[in-house]
């Protein structure tokens, strides 16, 4: 209390330094002038631009122009509006190319497509802006009400809809920006009126909200069940981008912009977690107060398991990763916030598509990316665990005030506990401290190395080249790979249930069943030397474990007691039979039966039963007490694992035999089963892999059982053995690109092996043939640049005769045939719209789970 009072007292002290002759130049005005040349001035301007983003500068300048337009209209319509002067005393022209001015500080619009930029060329005489001007501006409906396509918006009662408080307040922020940019200052009357003006805005906003006249932009908190449903939809549709962005934002309580510019350098490894730390945030551009955030896996629910989502996204990212790639989510060549804008747009489209489901939880019009940030904070504070408020503030990068931030900055244990809650683990469950799926062998294991190279080879090569052995990327990918292997069966079940799922080709590990089976034997959630301690466990987790153990003991004792009762009943039957036999024996020996003989016989049999019963009870009780003492007295690491590692194995690729399938009542035998579709959004390398080896991982589910249905190499596909629509899609979208790869010198040798062995080309050789074919295409066609990363359908379209004729050289054209001859007239193609049945069956593909722990892949 004394320390707090002292700090509070010190914060109120105002120290005024007056310049005196004894200052010796310290605290006094400078006596020299610094003159910068053009190069130095440009460097200073570029450094100052880092204080605010370009989007923020554009917003401020456009609002200043709107305020200038308001003043000019009022002065033109009401000549008495400005007395003792004119509009020229308030609005003036600014030379943005003048000395000492940064032209980019006046930017109003940019166009990457046209390569143009617009700038503000007018400014204000800031000391002549009066309080009445600002108050009049805030009272004008045309500047304070919502417009859409040039028309003022009204509610159901016909009343005008007012802009939100934040939207109107930003006009004042823009005036402050312009005043500081010009080096001017407001007059004292306007400066003193600021508090009253802002209060008036809040009051009018509250009144408009009460009358349903407010354009509310605030996001409703998205609860965990709704987030889980959105992740289910993303998984079923193969949208790993939306899945991982949503889970990262939820687990980090982040703004979407913080996930937008994420790099591998922001990751570090915890004992059983992945740690994320931003470089800077919206309110902390210097990055001095950014706190680390521990993120955890969820072994019980693949839908909200962040580690698995990262693994699948990294598999897709690996196909287009180059040494020049910097950001994880921003595509090469795109600008900042492009990934965030794409993510926010996808959420809005998803909410519109599933409006009925969203209405069960929040208002559909108020669902956006910021609602995930709010929802995770709500989830953290609404459970029964002892989540600390400082940990929530630090994770969400909210300010707590200078004193609290000084004393409560380091709250690692609280952040770890919070990370487990946000991962979807139940703090009231004994499995709350479960370890993440991890390998029992080091990263140097041959099978692990092969899988890492197969799934993340390009990323690993680029990181090794850029950062050497100091990179955290291998450890990050190593941990994510373990979760992918652990949840492989659940992911494969989804892929099997959705024909043409894009993950069939973008996760190369699933195409190598032998390797996947070997890796499953090496993955566990039990403690190992590399991962032997669970961090962030709740205070009552150990008690919950003990209670569960006690419950199991009581159940075991009840079972033993029931068995003893059964033995008791049976023993009475045995006693009766033995007594009867004894009576007969006595009667035969002595010729007659007495009461003494019967009593002695009964006492003997009952004493034997009592002795046996006491020994049994003693044994059972001692065993139960021993287990109780071991359970309560020792929190051994072995008991942290509550789920057996009995993962089923995938089909053996070497023993996979291609089959012919019947479809419907047709007598024709096809190479593919009924309902088979080409995987969507497939890159060229996975498509080439299926060209050589087929689709060995294809399967279907019947009565809860996974039935393996391998598809032979696509090289063998002919119109006679493939359904018409499927072969049509294959021929138009895949075949041209794949056959072009085979035209490379040396690649013809693999065709003989396919004919003899029917596929089974090792991955290393597949990559060798692919690299040779890709190099051949780059050298043959001038419009294909090194590093091009198109989908297989784009490759086929680019290599089409007409496209080569348009973009390439005459020497690159193939011999004209009747197949590539141009039609004399444009053909009319009627497109049939197909209903999207996949989204309607999402709940049947991935079951709902009110408690994440009830979902078992």
SULCORLIN-V652111 format. One record per residue. SS is DSSP state (A for helix, B for strand, O for the rest). PHI is phi in degrees with one decimal (none if undefined). NEAR is the number of other C-alpha atoms within 8 Angstrom. Layout:
[[SS PHI NEAR] [SS PHI NEAR]]
This chain:
[[O none 4] [A -64.6 5] [A -64.8 6] [A -64.4 8] [A -62.7 8] [A -65.8 8] [A -62.8 9] [A -64.3 8] [A -66.8 8] [A -65.4 7] [A -68.0 6] [A -90.4 6] [O -74.4 6] [O -115.7 4] [O -101.7 4] [O -108.5 4] [O -102.9 5] [O -97.2 5] [O -70.9 7] [O -130.1 6] [A -61.1 5] [A -84.9 4] [A -68.1 9] [O 56.4 5] [O 89.1 7] [O -94.5 5] [O 92.1 8] [O -93.1 8] [O -65.8 5] [O -67.1 6] [O -105.7 4] [O -123.4 4] [O -125.4 5] [O -97.6 4] [O -115.2 4] [O -102.4 7] [O -79.1 6] [A -61.6 6] [A -66.6 7] [A -66.7 8] [A -63.8 10] [A -64.4 9] [A -66.0 8] [A -65.9 8] [A -63.1 9] [A -62.8 8] [A -69.2 8] [A -69.3 7] [A -65.6 10] [A -67.7 7] [A -66.9 7] [O -131.7 7] [O -73.4 8] [A -63.6 8] [A -61.6 6] [A -67.2 8] [A -64.1 13] [A -62.4 12] [A -62.2 10] [A -62.8 15] [A -66.3 14] [A -66.6 10] [A -69.1 10] [A -63.0 13] [A -63.7 10] [A -65.3 8] [A -66.0 9] [A -63.9 11] [A -60.2 8] [A -60.8 9] [A -63.9 10] [A -66.1 9] [A -66.5 8] [A -64.6 10] [A -68.0 13] [A -75.9 7] [A -83.6 6] [O -132.6 7] [A -58.7 8] [A -82.1 6] [A -59.1 7] [O -119.1 9] [O -98.2 6] [O 59.2 4] [O 169.3 7] [O -137.7 9] [A -63.6 10] [A -69.6 7] [A -84.1 9] [O -112.5 11] [B -109.2 11] [B -140.2 10] [B -86.5 7] [O -117.8 7] [O -90.2 6] [O -70.2 9] [O -96.6 7] [O -68.9 6] [O -65.2 4] [O 83.3 5] [O -98.6 7] [O -97.1 10] [A -59.1 9] [A -70.1 6] [A -73.2 8] [A -105.7 13] [B -65.0 15] [B -120.9 13] [B -157.3 8] [B -139.5 9] [B -138.9 8] [O -68.9 6] [O -66.0 4] [O -91.3 5] [O 71.6 7] [B -114.4 7] [B -139.9 9] [B -110.5 8] [B -137.1 10] [O -81.6 11] [O -112.4 9] [B -121.7 9] [B -143.3 12] [B -119.9 9] [O -87.1 11] [A -64.3 11] [A -74.8 9] [A -95.5 9] [O -78.5 13] [O -96.4 10] [A -62.7 9] [A -65.4 6] [A -62.8 9] [A -67.4 9] [A -64.7 9] [A -66.2 8] [A -59.5 10] [A -72.5 11] [A -97.7 7] [O -80.9 8] [A -61.5 8] [A -65.9 6] [A -108.3 7] [A -124.6 11] [B -109.3 12] [O -80.3 11] [B -118.3 8] [B -141.9 7] [O 55.3 4] [O 82.0 5] [B -114.9 6] [B -69.2 11] [O -89.1 10] [B -128.9 10] [O -85.5 10] [O -63.2 5] [O -87.5 5] [O 85.2 6] [O -87.6 8] [B -68.3 11] [O -94.8 15] [B -89.3 13] [O -66.8 12] [O -71.5 11] [A -61.1 9] [A -63.0 6] [A -63.9 8] [A -75.7 12] [A -62.9 10] [A -66.1 9] [A -65.6 11] [A -63.8 8] [A -59.3 9] [A -67.2 13] [A -63.6 10] [A -64.3 8] [A -61.4 9] [A -65.5 12] [A -62.5 12] [A -69.5 9] [A -65.0 8] [A -84.7 6] [O 73.7 6] [O -93.4 10] [O -154.6 8] [O -73.5 11] [O -72.9 11] [A -62.8 6] [A -63.4 8] [A -68.5 11] [A -62.0 8] [A -72.4 7] [A -87.5 9] [A -57.2 8] [A -60.0 7] [A -67.5 7] [A -66.0 9] [A -65.4 9] [A -65.2 8] [A -63.3 8] [A -62.7 12] [A -65.4 9] [A -65.9 8] [A -65.4 8] [A -65.5 12] [A -64.1 8] [A -65.6 8] [A -66.0 12] [A -65.2 9] [A -66.3 7] [O -100.3 7] [O 58.4 8] [O -113.5 13] [B -104.0 12] [O -83.8 9] [O -77.6 6] [O -107.1 6] [O -67.5 5] [O -91.5 10] [O -79.9 11] [O -61.8 12] [O -86.8 14] [O -74.4 12] [A -59.8 9] [A -59.9 7] [A -71.2 10] [A -60.5 11] [A -64.5 10] [A -65.9 8] [A -64.8 10] [A -66.3 13] [A -60.6 11] [A -63.1 10] [A -64.4 12] [A -66.2 11] [A -63.7 15] [A -83.8 9] [O 77.2 9] [O -94.1 9] [A -67.3 11] [A -61.4 9] [A -63.9 12] [A -61.1 13] [A -74.4 12] [A -63.8 10] [A -64.8 11] [A -69.6 10] [A -65.1 11] [A -63.8 14] [A -65.8 13] [A -68.9 12] [A -99.7 11] [O 51.0 13] [O -98.4 14] [O -74.8 10] [A -62.0 11] [A -66.8 9] [A -70.9 10] [A -82.5 13] [A -55.0 13] [O -99.0 12] [O -70.4 11] [O -125.8 9] [A -65.5 9] [A -67.8 6] [A -84.7 10] [B -95.7 12] [B -148.0 10] [B -110.6 11] [O -100.4 8] [O -60.0 8] [O -135.4 12] [O -140.3 11] [B -110.8 12] [B -105.4 12] [B -119.1 12] [O -144.2 10] [O -69.6 12] [O -80.7 7] [O -160.6 10] [O -131.6 11] [O -60.8 5] [O -98.6 4] [O -140.3 10] [O -65.5 8] [O -77.1 5] [O 73.6 10] [O -75.2 6] [O -109.8 5] [O -69.1 13] [O -107.6 9] [O -70.8 9] [B -126.5 12] [B -82.3 12] [B -114.1 15] [O -122.8 13] [O -84.6 13] [O -125.4 14] [O -68.0 12] [O -92.6 9] [O -142.3 12] [A -66.1 12] [A -63.5 8] [A -115.4 11] [O -87.0 12] [A -62.7 14] [A -62.6 13] [A -68.2 14] [A -62.3 11] [A -62.7 10] [A -60.8 13] [A -68.8 11] [A -66.5 11] [A -65.7 10] [A -60.8 13] [A -72.9 10] [A -64.5 9] [A -60.5 12] [O -67.6 9] [O -120.0 7] [O -80.4 10] [O -126.0 9] [O -67.2 8] [O -92.3 4] [O -72.0 8] [O -110.7 6] [O -98.9 11] [O -79.2 11] [O -107.6 10] [O -83.8 13] [O -65.9 8] [O -60.9 7] [O 96.0 4] [O -91.2 7] [O -91.0 6] [O -61.9 8] [O 73.4 10] [A -70.2 10] [A -67.8 11] [A -64.1 11] [A -64.3 8] [A -63.4 8] [A -64.8 12] [A -63.2 11] [A -65.7 8] [A -65.9 9] [A -64.9 12] [A -63.8 10] [A -65.3 8] [A -64.9 9] [A -63.1 11] [A -69.0 8] [A -71.5 6] [O -112.7 8] [A -60.2 9] [A -63.1 6] [A -71.3 7] [A -64.5 12] [O -62.4 9] [O -68.6 6] [O -119.8 9] [O -141.0 11] [O -76.0 9] [A -57.7 10] [A -71.7 4] [A -111.6 10] [O -100.6 14] [O -151.0 10] [A -62.0 11] [A -66.3 9] [A -65.3 12] [A -68.6 16] [A -61.8 15] [A -67.4 13] [A -64.8 14] [A -67.2 16] [A -65.9 11] [A -65.0 10] [A -61.5 11] [A -68.5 12] [A -98.0 7] [O -107.0 6] [O -99.9 6] [O -89.9 6] [O -80.8 7] [O -92.0 5] [O -63.8 11] [O -87.0 7] [A -62.6 6] [A -58.2 10] [A -64.7 13] [A -65.5 13] [A -63.6 11] [A -67.2 12] [A -66.7 14] [O -83.1 11] [O 57.4 9] [O -96.2 7] [O -83.2 7] [O -110.4 9] [O 100.4 6] [A -62.0 6] [A -68.5 9] [A -65.0 9] [A -68.4 10] [A -69.5 7] [A -89.5 7] [O -118.7 8] [O -70.3 9] [O -96.9 5] [O -136.2 9] [A -66.0 7] [A -63.6 8] [A -63.4 11] [A -68.2 14] [A -65.0 14] [A -62.2 13] [A -63.4 13] [A -62.0 14] [A -67.0 14] [A -65.2 11] [A -70.2 12] [O -74.0 14] [O 93.8 9] [O -81.6 12] [O -85.1 11] [O -66.9 11] [O -94.0 10] [O -108.1 8] [O -65.4 11] [O -92.3 12] [O -59.8 13] [O -95.7 12] [O -61.8 11] [O -80.3 13] [O -72.0 12] [O -58.1 13] [B -149.8 11] [B -84.2 10] [O -86.3 9] [O -121.9 7] [O -72.1 6] [O -64.8 7] [O -77.9 7] [O -57.7 8] [A -62.8 6] [A -71.2 9] [A -64.9 10] [A -59.8 10] [A -64.0 8] [A -67.2 10] [A -62.2 12] [A -67.9 10] [A -67.4 9] [A -90.1 12] [A -130.2 12] [A -57.1 10] [A -65.5 11] [A -64.4 10] [A -63.7 11] [A -63.4 8] [A -64.4 11] [A -68.6 12] [A -64.9 10] [A -71.7 8] [A -87.4 7] [A -120.1 8] [A 66.8 8] [A -82.9 5] [A -85.3 5] [O -73.7 9] [O -89.4 11] [A -60.3 9] [A -57.4 8] [A -65.5 8] [A -63.3 12] [A -67.2 11] [A -61.2 10] [A -72.0 12] [A -67.7 12] [A -61.2 11] [A -61.3 12] [A -67.4 16] [A -63.2 12] [A -65.9 11] [A -62.4 13] [O -98.7 12] [A -59.1 9] [A -65.8 10] [A -66.3 9] [A -66.5 9] [A -64.8 9] [A -63.9 11] [A -65.2 11] [A -60.4 12] [A -65.4 12] [A -82.3 9] [O -116.2 9] [O -59.1 11] [O 73.9 10] [O -62.6 14] [O -68.8 11] [A -74.7 9] [A -61.3 13] [A -106.0 12] [A -85.7 11] [O -114.0 12] [A -62.9 12] [A -62.1 11] [A -70.2 11] [A -82.8 11] [O -114.8 10] [A -65.0 13] [A -61.8 11] [A -64.6 10] [A -62.5 13] [A -64.3 10] [A -66.6 9] [A -69.2 11] [A -61.4 11] [O -71.6 6] [O -103.7 9] [B -108.1 13] [B -152.1 10] [O -113.8 11] [O -81.5 9] [O -63.5 12] [B -132.7 7] [O -56.4 5] [O -83.3 5] [B -151.6 10] [O -117.2 9] [O -140.9 9] [O -94.4 10] [O -93.7 10] [O 76.3 13] [O -70.6 11] [O -70.4 11] [O -62.5 5] [O -99.1 7] [A -63.7 15] [A -62.3 9] [A -65.6 7] [A -63.5 11] [A -63.5 10] [A -64.1 10] [A -63.6 8] [A -64.7 9] [A -65.2 10] [A -62.8 9] [A -62.2 8] [A -64.9 8] [A -64.0 11] [A -63.5 8] [A -63.1 8] [A -64.1 8] [A -65.6 10] [A -63.0 8] [A -63.3 8] [A -65.7 9] [A -65.5 8] [A -63.2 8] [A -65.7 8] [A -66.9 8] [A -63.6 8] [A -63.7 8] [A -66.1 8] [A -62.9 8] [A -62.8 8] [A -66.6 8] [A -68.4 9] [A -62.4 8] [A -64.0 8] [A -65.5 8] [A -62.1 10] [A -58.8 8] [A -66.8 8] [A -70.7 8] [A -63.4 11] [A -60.6 8] [A -65.4 8] [A -66.6 9] [A -61.0 10] [A -63.5 8] [A -66.6 8] [A -61.0 12] [A -63.8 10] [A -71.2 8] [A -70.7 6] [A -100.2 7] [O 82.5 7] [O -153.9 7] [O -114.1 10] [O -117.6 6] [A -64.1 6] [A -63.3 6] [A -64.6 9] [A -65.5 11] [A -62.6 8] [A -61.9 8] [A -66.5 10] [A -66.2 9] [A -60.3 8] [A -64.0 8] [A -68.3 9] [A -69.2 9] [A -66.1 8] [A -64.1 8] [A -65.8 9] [A -64.1 8] [A -61.9 8] [A -65.6 8] [A -65.7 8] [A -64.0 8] [A -65.2 8] [A -66.2 8] [A -61.5 8] [A -63.6 8] [A -64.2 8] [A -64.6 10] [A -67.6 8] [A -64.0 8] [A -64.4 8] [A -65.9 10] [A -65.5 8] [A -64.3 8] [A -67.0 9] [A -63.1 11] [A -64.0 9] [A -67.1 8] [A -70.2 10] [A -81.2 8] [A -81.9 6] [O -134.1 7] [O -94.9 8] [O -70.8 6] [A -68.0 8] [A -64.3 7] [A -89.7 7] [A -73.0 12] [O -89.7 12] [O -112.4 7] [O -121.4 4] [O -67.7 5] [O -90.2 6] [O -110.5 4] [O -77.3 7] [O -68.7 5] [O -95.7 7] [O -84.8 8] [O -67.2 9] [O -76.4 8] [O -66.6 10] [O -68.3 6] [O -93.2 5] [O -70.3 9] [O -111.1 5] [O -67.3 8] [O -126.3 9] [O -105.9 9] [B -123.0 10] [B -100.4 12] [O -121.9 10] [O 65.9 5] [O -99.6 5] [O -71.6 7] [O -83.7 5] [O -73.6 7] [B -98.5 10] [B -104.6 13] [O -80.2 12] [O -126.4 9] [O -74.9 11] [O -62.2 8] [O 83.8 5] [O -70.5 8] [O -129.8 7] [O -68.6 10] [O -60.4 12] [O -81.7 7] [O 48.3 7] [O -96.0 13] [B -74.4 13] [A -67.9 11] [A -63.6 8] [A -60.6 11] [A -65.9 13] [A -66.3 11] [A -63.0 10] [A -73.3 11] [A -63.3 11] [A -90.2 14] [A -113.3 14] [O 81.0 13] [B -106.7 11] [O -74.0 12] [O -89.6 13] [O -65.0 10] [B -156.5 10] [B -132.8 11] [B -116.6 11] [B -128.7 7] [O 54.6 4] [O 79.5 5] [B -105.2 6] [B -87.5 9] [B -101.4 8] [B -76.7 9] [O -133.1 12] [O -66.7 14] [B -111.5 12] [O -65.2 14] [O -50.9 14] [A -65.5 10] [A -59.4 6] [A -85.1 6] [O -66.3 10] [O -135.0 7] [O -61.0 8] [O -76.1 6] [O -114.3 10] [O -128.2 12] [O -53.2 9] [A -55.8 7] [A -65.0 6] [A -67.2 10] [A -67.6 12] [A -62.7 8] [A -66.2 10] [A -66.9 10] [A -67.2 9] [A -80.8 10] [A -109.6 12] [A -119.3 13] [A -61.9 10] [A -60.7 13] [A -65.8 13] [A -71.5 11] [A -68.2 8] [A -67.0 10] [A -64.5 13] [O -74.8 9] [O -75.7 10] [O -65.4 12] [O -58.8 5] [O 101.5 5] [O -80.3 12] [A -68.4 10] [A -66.4 7] [A -70.5 7] [A -64.3 8] [A -64.2 8] [A -67.2 10] [A -66.6 12] [A -64.2 8] [A -81.1 6] [A -101.1 7] [O 69.6 10] [O 117.3 12] [O 58.1 10] [O -82.5 9] [O -58.2 6] [A -61.1 6] [A -61.1 6] [A -74.7 8] [A -58.0 12] [A -65.6 9] [A -64.8 8] [A -64.3 9] [A -65.0 11] [A -59.9 8] [A -66.0 11] [A -67.5 14] [A -66.4 9] [A -61.0 8] [A -64.0 11] [A -66.2 12] [A -64.4 11] [A -75.1 7] [A -84.5 7] [O -111.0 10] [O -72.7 9] [O -86.9 6] [O -100.0 8] [O -98.3 7] [O -59.0 5] [O 88.3 5] [O -62.1 6] [O -130.8 7] [O -94.9 9] [B -71.8 10] [A -61.5 14] [A -67.2 12] [A -68.3 9] [A -59.2 12] [A -62.6 14] [A -69.0 9] [A -67.6 8] [O -87.9 10] [O -63.1 9] [A -55.3 9] [A -67.5 7] [A -71.0 11] [A -63.0 13] [A -63.8 10] [A -82.9 6] [A -102.2 7] [O -100.7 12] [O -98.8 10] [A -63.3 6] [A -71.7 4] [A -87.8 9] [O -75.4 10] [O -78.6 5] [O -66.5 4] [O -66.1 7] [O -132.1 6] [O -69.1 5] [O -82.2 5] [O -108.5 8] [O -70.6 7] [O -73.1 4] [O -71.4 6] [O -68.2 4] [O -130.6 4] [O -69.6 5] [O -81.2 5] [O -94.5 4] [O -113.1 4] [O -95.3 4] [O -92.1 4] [O -97.3 4] [O -82.6 4] [O -109.7 4] [O -63.6 4] [O -85.7 6] [A -86.6 6] [A -68.2 9] [A -65.6 9] [A -71.7 7] [O -106.4 8] [A -61.3 11] [A -66.5 8] [A -79.1 6] [A -79.3 9] [O -118.9 8] [O -67.3 7] [O -71.7 6] [O -142.1 8] [O -64.3 6] [O -113.8 7] [A -54.6 11] [A -72.2 10] [A -86.3 8] [O -90.9 11] [O -120.9 6] [O -57.0 7]]
